Amino acid sequence: MKFYAGRFSLVPANQNLFYQLGSEQKFTYALEALHHECEFNHNGLSLLLEPILDTHNNVIGGKLGRQTSKTLPLKDDGKLIKRRAILYPYILFILVPEEQIILFQRDRTVFSSDLQVFRHLEYFFEMQLLEKGLEVSIKPLTAKGKFWDAITTSEKIYNIRFVLEMPNFLGSTEKNLRDTLKEIRNLTNGTKLDIAVNNKNGELKLGPDETIQPMVNWSENGAGEWTVRRKAKGHKKPTTIKNSDQLATFEYDNDIDTTDEAAIKDIYSHIDLGSYKVKK
């Protein structure tokens, strides 16, 4: 099985009367929202979210299913007939609460787009946490080093953009950037910082200095996005590269026959988040 992952950020909803100072630090709100089965519709799909609980009644993961219908052969009074049945093919998700990370099983027969799953879950949390005055952003963990690969293989660079989530989790990681974003948030009440640099002639220049590298790390670790508009060496036309097109993946080599607590915990114990761990 192969998994990809996203990191939660809880942010205050704009001008929401229910928001209480500090609520965005309480990841337990997200866990509580996942604790019960829920059917909902999003982007034209009927979806079913079903939690998986441990023996202490804590949510440790779950299933996200997409409604579909299929004609199945069924027996009725000894006769074989065909009937339409409603099915919910699903993917597993597994929580890593100490890192505010959710792992998603990759199965494109269920969801053809990995990023689509992030949007579905964000919408689910929007419904569940609005009464807390909170919104949820789930940004993917993305492959390390791809930003600088894009830069060093470019003949011309026209645009570089970072969209950074305001901090609520990343611990002591990129402390200077975290403090800068926190100050901007306090001054402006913003929830994202959008930075772009442009050169119409494609003559942007940069290296991995103490200004750019933290923003790259912030994005790779699930708290932002980067895009690069460039013309690669030996190519005639510019293209745009995005970190969201390059998700980090995590392998689980064993087969599972059930989706109970033991299976989820075994997957959890075998997946190494490596350099994506930021909890201090």
C-alpha positions as CSV (number, residue, x, y, z in Angstrom):
1,M,0.0,0.0,0.0
2,K,1.1,3.5,-0.7
3,F,0.2,6.6,1.4
4,Y,0.5,10.3,0.9
5,A,0.0,12.8,3.7
6,G,-1.3,16.3,4.7
7,R,-0.7,18.5,7.7
8,F,-3.5,20.2,9.5
9,S,-3.6,23.9,10.3
10,L,-6.4,25.3,12.3
11,V,-7.1,28.9,11.6
12,P,-9.7,31.4,12.9
13,A,-12.6,31.8,10.5
14,N,-13.0,35.4,9.3
15,Q,-15.1,37.6,11.7
16,N,-16.7,34.5,13.4
17,L,-18.5,35.3,16.7
18,F,-17.8,31.8,18.0
19,Y,-14.0,32.1,17.9
20,Q,-12.2,32.1,21.2
21,L,-8.6,33.2,21.4
22,G,-6.2,30.2,21.3
23,S,-8.8,27.7,19.7
24,E,-6.5,27.2,16.8
25,Q,-4.0,25.5,19.1
26,K,-6.5,22.8,20.0
27,F,-6.1,19.9,17.6
28,T,-8.5,17.9,19.8
29,Y,-11.3,19.8,18.0
30,A,-10.3,18.1,14.8
31,L,-10.2,14.7,16.5
32,E,-13.6,15.2,18.0
33,A,-15.0,16.1,14.6
34,L,-13.8,12.8,13.2
35,H,-15.2,10.7,16.0
36,H,-18.6,10.0,14.4
37,E,-19.8,8.6,11.1
38,C,-20.9,11.3,8.7
39,E,-22.5,11.5,5.2
40,F,-22.0,14.7,3.2
41,N,-22.0,16.0,-0.3
42,H,-19.1,17.9,-1.9
43,N,-18.3,18.8,-5.5
44,G,-21.1,16.6,-6.8
45,L,-20.1,13.5,-4.9
46,S,-21.8,11.7,-2.0
47,L,-19.2,10.8,0.6
48,L,-19.2,8.7,3.7
49,L,-16.7,9.2,6.5
50,E,-16.4,6.4,9.0
51,P,-14.0,6.5,12.0
52,I,-11.9,3.7,13.3
53,L,-11.6,3.7,17.1
54,D,-9.2,2.1,19.5
55,T,-10.1,0.2,22.7
56,H,-10.1,3.5,24.6
57,N,-12.6,5.1,22.1
58,N,-10.0,7.4,20.6
59,V,-10.2,7.9,16.8
60,I,-7.0,6.6,15.2
61,G,-8.1,6.7,11.6
62,G,-11.0,5.9,9.4
63,K,-12.4,5.3,5.9
64,L,-13.5,7.9,3.4
65,G,-15.9,6.4,0.8
66,R,-17.4,7.7,-2.4
67,Q,-20.9,6.6,-3.3
68,T,-21.3,4.7,-6.5
69,S,-23.8,2.2,-7.9
70,K,-23.2,-1.2,-9.6
71,T,-25.3,-4.0,-11.0
72,L,-24.7,-7.1,-9.0
73,P,-25.9,-10.7,-9.5
74,L,-28.0,-11.6,-6.5
75,K,-30.2,-14.6,-5.6
76,D,-33.9,-14.1,-4.9
77,D,-36.0,-17.2,-4.1
78,G,-33.4,-19.4,-5.7
79,K,-33.3,-17.3,-8.9
80,L,-30.2,-15.4,-10.0
81,I,-31.1,-11.8,-10.9
82,K,-29.3,-8.5,-11.4
83,R,-30.0,-5.6,-9.1
84,R,-28.5,-2.1,-8.8
85,A,-26.6,-1.8,-5.5
86,I,-25.3,1.3,-3.7
87,L,-21.6,0.9,-2.8
88,Y,-19.0,3.0,-1.0
89,P,-15.5,2.1,-2.2
90,Y,-13.2,3.7,0.2
91,I,-9.6,4.7,1.1
92,L,-8.1,4.4,4.6
93,F,-6.8,7.4,6.5
94,I,-4.6,7.2,9.5
95,L,-4.0,10.0,12.1
96,V,-0.6,11.1,13.5
97,P,-1.9,13.5,16.1
98,E,1.5,14.5,17.6
99,E,2.5,15.8,14.1
100,Q,-1.0,17.0,13.1
101,I,-0.6,14.8,10.0
102,I,-3.2,12.6,8.3
103,L,-2.0,9.8,6.0
104,F,-4.2,8.8,3.0
105,Q,-4.2,5.5,1.2
106,R,-3.6,6.1,-2.5
107,D,-6.2,4.3,-4.5
108,R,-7.1,6.1,-7.7
109,T,-9.9,3.7,-8.5
110,V,-11.7,5.4,-5.6
111,F,-10.4,9.0,-6.0
112,S,-8.7,9.8,-9.2
113,S,-7.1,12.9,-7.8
114,D,-5.0,12.9,-4.6
115,L,-5.6,16.6,-4.0
116,Q,-9.3,16.1,-4.4
117,V,-9.2,14.2,-1.1
118,F,-7.7,17.1,0.7
119,R,-10.5,19.4,-0.5
120,H,-13.2,16.9,0.6
121,L,-11.7,16.7,4.1
122,E,-11.3,20.5,4.4
123,Y,-15.0,20.8,3.5
124,F,-15.9,18.2,6.1
125,F,-14.1,20.1,8.8
126,E,-15.6,23.4,7.6
127,M,-19.0,22.0,8.4
128,Q,-17.9,20.5,11.8
129,L,-15.8,23.3,13.2
130,L,-17.7,26.4,12.1
131,E,-19.3,26.5,15.5
132,K,-15.9,26.7,17.1
133,G,-15.0,29.7,14.8
134,L,-12.3,27.7,13.1
135,E,-11.4,26.6,9.6
136,V,-9.1,23.8,8.6
137,S,-6.4,23.8,6.0
138,I,-4.8,20.5,5.0
139,K,-1.7,21.0,2.9
140,P,0.2,18.1,1.4
141,L,3.7,17.0,2.4
142,T,5.7,17.4,-0.8
143,A,8.9,15.9,-2.2
144,K,12.1,17.4,-0.8
145,G,14.5,19.2,-3.1
146,K,12.2,19.7,-6.1
147,F,12.2,23.5,-5.7
148,W,16.0,23.7,-6.2
149,D,15.8,21.1,-9.0
150,A,13.5,23.4,-10.8
151,I,15.8,26.4,-10.2
152,T,19.0,24.7,-11.2
153,T,17.6,23.1,-14.4
154,S,16.1,26.4,-15.6
155,E,17.5,28.6,-18.4
156,K,15.0,31.4,-17.5
157,I,12.9,32.0,-14.4
158,Y,10.0,34.4,-14.8
159,N,8.0,34.0,-11.6
160,I,8.4,32.5,-8.1
161,R,5.5,32.4,-5.7
162,F,5.1,31.3,-2.1
163,V,1.7,31.1,-0.3
164,L,2.4,30.4,3.4
165,E,0.0,29.4,6.1
166,M,0.2,31.4,9.2
167,P,1.8,29.3,12.0
168,N,0.0,27.3,14.6
169,F,2.0,24.2,14.8
170,L,5.5,23.9,13.3
171,G,7.3,24.1,16.7
172,S,10.8,25.5,16.6
173,T,11.1,24.6,12.9
174,E,12.1,27.7,10.9
175,K,11.8,29.8,14.0
176,N,12.7,33.1,12.3
177,L,10.0,32.6,9.6
178,R,7.5,31.5,12.2
179,D,8.0,34.6,14.3
180,T,7.8,36.9,11.2
181,L,4.5,35.2,10.1
182,K,3.2,35.5,13.6
183,E,4.0,39.2,13.7
184,I,2.3,39.7,10.4
185,R,-0.8,37.8,11.5
186,N,-1.0,39.9,14.7
187,L,-0.7,43.1,12.7
188,T,-3.1,42.2,9.9
189,N,-5.4,39.4,11.1
190,G,-4.3,37.5,8.0
191,T,-4.3,33.7,7.7
192,K,-2.0,33.4,4.7
193,L,1.0,35.3,3.3
194,D,1.2,35.4,-0.5
195,I,4.7,36.5,-1.8
196,A,5.6,36.6,-5.5
197,V,8.6,37.9,-7.4
198,N,8.6,38.5,-11.2
199,N,10.9,39.3,-14.0
200,K,9.3,39.5,-17.5
201,N,12.6,38.7,-19.2
202,G,13.1,35.5,-17.1
203,E,16.2,36.8,-15.3
204,L,15.2,36.0,-11.7
205,K,18.2,34.8,-9.7
206,L,18.3,33.2,-6.3
207,G,20.1,30.6,-4.1
208,P,19.3,28.7,-0.9
209,D,19.9,31.5,1.4
210,E,18.4,32.1,4.9
211,T,15.4,34.0,3.3
212,I,14.3,31.5,0.6
213,Q,15.2,28.2,2.2
214,P,12.9,28.5,5.2
215,M,9.9,29.2,2.9
216,V,10.8,26.2,0.8
217,N,11.0,24.0,4.0
218,W,7.7,25.5,5.3
219,S,6.0,24.6,2.1
220,E,7.5,21.1,1.8
221,N,6.4,20.3,5.4
222,G,2.7,21.0,4.7
223,A,2.3,24.7,5.6
224,G,2.3,26.3,2.2
225,E,2.8,26.1,-1.5
226,W,5.4,27.2,-4.0
227,T,5.2,27.6,-7.8
228,V,7.9,28.4,-10.3
229,R,7.3,29.7,-13.8
230,R,10.4,28.9,-15.8
231,K,11.8,27.7,-19.1
232,A,13.9,24.6,-18.7
233,K,17.3,24.2,-20.3
234,G,16.9,22.9,-23.9
235,H,13.2,23.7,-24.0
236,K,11.4,26.3,-26.1
237,K,8.3,27.1,-24.0
238,P,7.9,28.1,-20.3
239,T,6.2,25.8,-17.9
240,T,4.9,26.1,-14.4
241,I,6.1,23.7,-11.7
242,K,4.1,23.4,-8.4
243,N,5.0,21.5,-5.2
244,S,1.4,20.3,-4.9
245,D,2.0,18.2,-8.1
246,Q,4.8,16.3,-6.3
247,L,3.4,14.7,-3.2
248,A,5.7,12.8,-0.8
249,T,4.7,9.2,-0.6
250,F,5.1,6.6,2.2
251,E,5.2,2.8,1.6
252,Y,3.6,0.0,3.7
253,D,4.7,-3.4,2.5
254,N,2.3,-5.7,4.3
255,D,-1.1,-6.8,3.2
256,I,-4.1,-6.2,5.5
257,D,-7.3,-8.2,5.6
258,T,-9.2,-6.0,8.1
259,T,-9.4,-2.4,9.0
260,D,-9.5,-2.8,12.7
261,E,-7.4,-1.2,15.4
262,A,-4.5,-3.7,15.0
263,A,-4.3,-3.2,11.3
264,I,-4.2,0.6,11.6
265,K,-1.6,0.5,14.4
266,D,0.6,-1.8,12.3
267,I,0.5,0.6,9.4
268,Y,1.2,3.5,11.8
269,S,4.2,1.7,13.2
270,H,5.8,0.9,9.8
271,I,5.5,4.3,8.2
272,D,8.5,6.5,8.7
273,L,7.8,10.2,8.3
274,G,11.5,10.9,8.4
275,S,12.4,14.5,7.7
276,Y,8.8,15.6,7.8
277,K,8.6,15.2,11.5
278,V,8.7,18.7,13.1
279,K,7.4,18.2,16.6
280,K,10.0,19.3,19.1
